[in-house]
């Protein structure tokens, strides 16, 4: 069953009908994360990484108030050049639909659209969480992870967040935090945070078996797979942490909060790091797309065997 107001691309329709591996991809990185033309290059690269592993990419976005699951290159160019696109999380769909807006879907927004059409694997950069600037500022991503049964691959929570508080929230909501080939929760730009994951798993096969066991118990939460950034692109704590602190202070000084906060912080961190954070961000996104595609292939192969 799909959401009303939803258009599946022919590619995604066929992939789902044939039980092929499909990986959902978000689009706020296109509309709010990167400038032109880097946003289009990243979107194409992410889809290429999924294709390289034999899976089908499904970038999710809003165009003219229609939820698009799978966009073609012309639609990507239009989205990347959209004037005043909206950032679409769960609460924002109705507004975007009735006003016929263009927009990029967040982690929570992408999970809603993808899960409703039967996509069970999703790759993103970092999830939202509990903000350092105020513990009442909690991303809807965490609520989506608590009630949407998907495998979500990320590089941890964005390091601009309060990571211990974010992990506590995920524990309260019974969201397993898997470390892919690591015992430590990655901190987005950095491989290490000093915080533990709830379980370490070392292969896509283990991750899929774990997800099946979790969902077989009737639990509805997502499986959050944290995939550390490759070592050579990991930013040292003594370099990135003072920059994050400065960016956070700048946001508070300017009164920036709500949906505008994360884009501001990431842009400010990139400026203060002289582009190093952006390079790391691009690498971890590619890395996550590759792992998600590998997981998606194992997931659908198990489903096929079950149906034989």
C-alpha positions as CSV (number, residue, x, y, z in Angstrom):
1,X,0.0,0.0,0.0
2,X,1.4,3.4,-0.9
3,X,0.7,6.9,0.5
4,X,-1.9,9.0,-1.2
5,X,-0.3,11.9,-3.3
6,X,2.7,9.6,-4.1
7,X,4.2,8.9,-7.5
8,X,6.6,6.0,-7.9
9,X,9.0,6.3,-10.8
10,X,8.7,3.4,-13.4
11,X,12.2,2.2,-12.3
12,X,11.1,1.9,-8.7
13,X,7.7,0.4,-9.6
14,X,9.4,-2.3,-11.6
15,X,12.1,-3.0,-8.9
16,X,9.5,-3.5,-6.2
17,X,7.3,-5.7,-8.4
18,X,10.3,-7.9,-9.1
19,X,11.4,-7.9,-5.4
20,X,14.7,-6.3,-6.3
21,X,17.0,-4.6,-3.7
22,X,16.0,-0.9,-3.3
23,X,17.7,1.7,-1.2
24,X,15.9,4.9,-0.2
25,X,17.9,8.2,-0.3
26,X,16.9,11.5,1.3
27,X,16.8,14.8,-0.5
28,X,17.4,17.6,2.1
29,X,21.1,17.2,1.3
30,X,20.1,18.4,-2.2
31,X,17.8,21.2,-1.2
32,X,19.4,22.4,2.0
33,X,22.7,20.7,2.5
34,X,24.9,21.7,-0.4
35,X,25.2,24.5,-3.0
36,X,24.8,24.0,-6.8
37,X,26.4,22.1,-8.5
38,X,27.8,20.0,-5.6
39,X,24.2,19.0,-4.6
40,X,23.5,17.5,-8.0
41,X,26.9,15.8,-8.2
42,X,26.4,14.2,-4.8
43,X,22.9,13.0,-5.6
44,X,24.1,11.3,-8.8
45,X,27.1,9.9,-7.0
46,X,24.9,8.4,-4.2
47,X,22.7,6.7,-6.8
48,X,25.8,5.4,-8.7
49,X,27.2,3.9,-5.4
50,X,23.9,2.0,-4.9
51,X,23.9,0.8,-8.6
52,X,27.5,-0.4,-8.3
53,X,26.3,-2.9,-5.6
54,X,23.5,-4.2,-7.8
55,X,20.7,-2.4,-6.0
56,X,18.2,0.3,-7.2
57,X,18.4,3.8,-5.7
58,X,15.1,5.6,-4.8
59,X,15.7,9.3,-4.1
60,X,12.6,10.7,-2.3
61,X,11.5,14.3,-2.8
62,X,8.5,16.6,-3.2
63,X,7.7,18.2,-6.6
64,X,4.5,20.2,-7.1
65,X,3.2,18.8,-3.8
66,X,3.6,15.2,-5.0
67,X,5.7,12.7,-3.1
68,X,8.2,11.3,-5.6
69,X,9.8,8.0,-4.8
70,X,12.5,7.8,-7.4
71,X,13.3,10.8,-9.4
72,X,15.0,11.1,-12.9
73,X,17.8,13.4,-13.8
74,X,15.6,16.2,-15.1
75,X,13.6,16.1,-11.8
76,X,16.9,16.2,-9.9
77,X,18.1,19.3,-11.8
78,X,14.7,20.9,-11.1
79,X,14.9,20.0,-7.4
80,X,18.5,21.2,-7.1
81,X,17.5,24.6,-8.6
82,X,14.2,25.0,-6.8
83,X,13.4,28.4,-5.4
84,X,12.8,28.4,-1.7
85,X,12.3,24.6,-1.4
86,X,10.8,23.4,1.9
87,X,12.3,21.0,4.3
88,X,9.8,18.1,4.6
89,X,9.6,16.1,7.8
90,X,6.5,14.2,9.0
91,X,4.5,17.2,10.0
92,X,5.3,19.1,6.7
93,X,3.8,16.7,4.1
94,X,0.2,18.1,4.3
95,X,1.5,21.7,3.9
96,X,3.7,20.8,0.9
97,X,0.8,18.8,-0.7
98,X,-1.9,21.4,-0.5
99,X,0.4,24.2,-1.4
100,X,1.9,22.2,-4.2
101,X,5.5,22.9,-3.0
102,X,8.9,21.5,-4.0
103,X,11.0,20.2,-1.1
104,X,13.6,17.8,0.2
105,X,12.7,15.1,2.6
106,X,14.5,14.7,5.9
107,X,15.4,11.3,7.5
108,X,11.9,11.1,9.1
109,X,10.2,12.3,5.9
110,X,12.1,9.8,3.7
111,X,11.3,7.0,6.1
112,X,7.6,7.7,6.0
113,X,7.4,7.8,2.2
114,X,9.7,4.8,1.6
115,X,8.2,2.5,4.2
116,X,4.7,3.1,2.9
117,X,5.7,1.7,-0.5
118,X,7.6,-1.3,0.9
119,X,11.2,-0.1,0.9
120,X,13.0,-1.4,3.9
121,X,16.6,0.0,3.5
122,X,17.7,3.6,3.7
123,X,21.0,5.4,3.5
124,X,21.7,8.8,4.9
125,X,24.6,10.8,6.3
126,X,23.8,11.3,9.9
127,X,20.5,11.2,11.8
128,X,19.0,14.1,13.7
129,X,18.8,13.9,17.5
130,X,18.9,16.0,20.7
131,X,20.4,19.4,20.1
132,X,23.2,20.8,22.4
133,X,21.6,24.2,22.2
134,X,18.4,23.0,24.1
135,X,17.2,19.6,25.1
136,X,13.7,20.4,24.1
137,X,14.9,20.7,20.5
138,X,14.6,17.0,19.5
139,X,14.6,15.9,15.9
140,X,11.5,14.0,14.6
141,X,14.1,11.6,13.2
142,X,14.2,9.9,16.6
143,X,10.5,9.3,16.7
144,X,10.5,8.0,13.2
145,X,13.2,5.5,14.1
146,X,11.1,4.4,17.1
147,X,8.1,3.3,15.0
148,X,9.2,2.6,11.4
149,X,10.6,-0.9,10.8
150,X,13.5,-0.1,8.4
151,X,17.2,-0.6,8.3
152,X,18.8,2.9,8.4
153,X,22.5,3.2,7.6
154,X,24.2,6.4,8.8
155,X,27.5,7.6,10.2
156,X,26.0,8.1,13.6
157,X,24.2,11.2,14.7
158,X,25.4,14.6,13.4
159,X,28.3,15.7,15.6
160,X,26.6,19.0,16.2
161,X,24.2,17.2,18.5
162,X,24.3,16.0,22.2
163,X,25.4,12.5,21.4
164,X,24.9,11.0,24.9
165,X,21.4,12.4,25.1
166,X,20.6,11.2,21.6
167,X,21.7,7.6,22.5
168,X,19.6,7.7,25.7
169,X,16.6,8.7,23.7
170,X,17.1,5.9,21.3
171,X,17.5,3.4,24.1
172,X,14.2,4.7,25.7
173,X,12.5,4.1,22.3
174,X,13.9,0.6,21.9
175,X,15.9,1.4,18.8
176,X,18.9,-0.9,18.4
177,X,22.1,1.0,17.6
178,X,24.3,-1.3,15.6
179,X,28.0,-0.6,15.1
180,X,29.1,-1.9,11.7
181,X,32.5,-3.5,12.4
182,X,32.9,-1.2,15.5
183,X,32.0,-1.2,19.2
184,X,31.9,2.6,19.4
185,X,29.3,5.0,18.2
186,X,30.7,7.0,15.4
187,X,30.4,10.8,15.6
188,X,29.7,11.7,12.0
189,X,32.9,13.5,11.0
190,X,34.9,11.3,13.4
191,X,35.1,7.6,13.8
192,X,35.0,7.7,17.6
193,X,32.8,9.3,20.3
194,X,33.7,7.5,23.4
195,X,30.2,6.0,23.5
196,X,29.1,2.4,23.0
197,X,26.7,1.0,20.5
198,X,24.2,-1.6,21.7
199,X,25.6,-4.4,19.5
200,X,28.5,-4.9,17.1
201,X,27.8,-6.7,13.8
202,X,30.4,-7.3,11.1
203,X,28.5,-8.2,7.9
204,X,25.4,-7.4,6.0
205,X,24.2,-10.9,6.6
206,X,24.5,-10.5,10.4
207,X,22.6,-7.2,10.2
208,X,19.7,-8.7,8.2
209,X,19.5,-11.7,10.6
210,X,19.5,-9.3,13.6
211,X,16.7,-7.1,12.0
212,X,14.6,-10.2,11.3
213,X,15.0,-11.4,14.9
214,X,14.0,-7.9,16.2
215,X,10.9,-7.6,14.0
216,X,9.9,-11.2,14.6
217,X,9.3,-10.2,18.2
218,X,6.7,-7.8,17.0
219,X,8.9,-4.7,17.6
220,X,8.3,-1.9,15.2
221,X,11.4,0.2,15.6
222,X,14.1,0.7,13.0
223,X,17.5,-0.9,13.1
224,X,20.0,2.0,13.2
225,X,23.3,0.8,11.5
226,X,26.2,3.2,12.3
227,X,28.9,3.0,9.7
228,X,32.1,4.9,10.7
229,X,33.6,7.3,8.2
230,X,36.8,5.8,6.5
231,X,39.9,6.4,8.7
232,X,41.7,8.7,6.2
233,X,38.7,11.1,6.2
234,X,38.0,11.1,9.9
235,X,38.5,14.5,11.5
236,X,40.5,14.6,14.8
237,X,38.6,15.7,17.9
238,X,41.0,18.4,18.7
239,X,40.3,19.9,15.3
240,X,36.6,19.5,14.8
241,X,35.3,19.9,18.4
242,X,36.3,23.6,18.8
243,X,34.8,24.3,15.4
244,X,31.5,22.7,16.4
245,X,31.5,24.7,19.7
246,X,32.1,27.9,17.8
247,X,29.3,27.2,15.2
248,X,26.9,26.4,18.1
249,X,27.7,29.7,19.8
250,X,27.3,31.6,16.5
251,X,23.8,30.0,16.1
252,X,22.8,31.0,19.6
253,X,24.1,34.5,19.1
254,X,22.0,34.9,15.9
255,X,18.9,33.3,17.4
256,X,18.8,30.5,14.9
257,X,16.8,27.4,15.9
258,X,14.3,24.9,14.7
259,X,14.6,23.5,11.1
260,X,17.0,26.3,10.2
261,X,19.5,25.2,12.9
262,X,21.1,22.1,11.3
263,X,21.7,23.7,7.8
264,X,23.3,26.7,9.5
265,X,25.5,24.7,11.7
266,X,26.8,22.4,8.9
267,X,27.4,25.4,6.6
268,X,29.3,27.3,9.4
269,X,31.4,24.2,10.3
270,X,32.3,23.8,6.6
271,X,33.4,27.5,6.6
272,X,35.4,27.3,9.8
273,X,37.1,24.0,8.7
274,X,38.0,25.5,5.3
275,X,36.1,22.8,3.5
276,X,37.4,19.7,5.3
277,X,34.1,18.9,6.9
278,X,32.3,19.0,3.5
279,X,34.9,16.5,2.0
280,X,34.4,14.2,5.0
281,X,30.6,14.5,4.6
282,X,30.6,13.5,1.0
283,X,32.8,10.5,1.7
284,X,30.6,9.2,4.5
285,X,27.5,9.6,2.4
286,X,29.1,7.5,-0.4
287,X,30.2,4.9,2.2
288,X,26.8,4.6,3.7
289,X,25.1,4.2,0.3
290,X,27.4,1.4,-0.6
291,X,26.8,-0.5,2.7
292,X,23.0,0.1,2.5
293,X,22.9,-1.4,-1.0
294,X,24.8,-4.5,0.2
295,X,22.3,-4.9,3.1
296,X,19.3,-4.4,0.8
297,X,20.5,-7.2,-1.5
298,X,20.8,-9.6,1.5
299,X,17.4,-8.6,2.8
300,X,15.6,-9.3,-0.5
301,X,17.4,-12.5,-1.1
302,X,16.1,-13.8,2.3
303,X,12.6,-12.7,1.4
304,X,12.8,-14.5,-1.9
305,X,13.9,-17.8,-0.2
306,X,11.0,-17.4,2.3
307,X,8.5,-17.1,-0.5
308,X,9.8,-20.2,-2.4
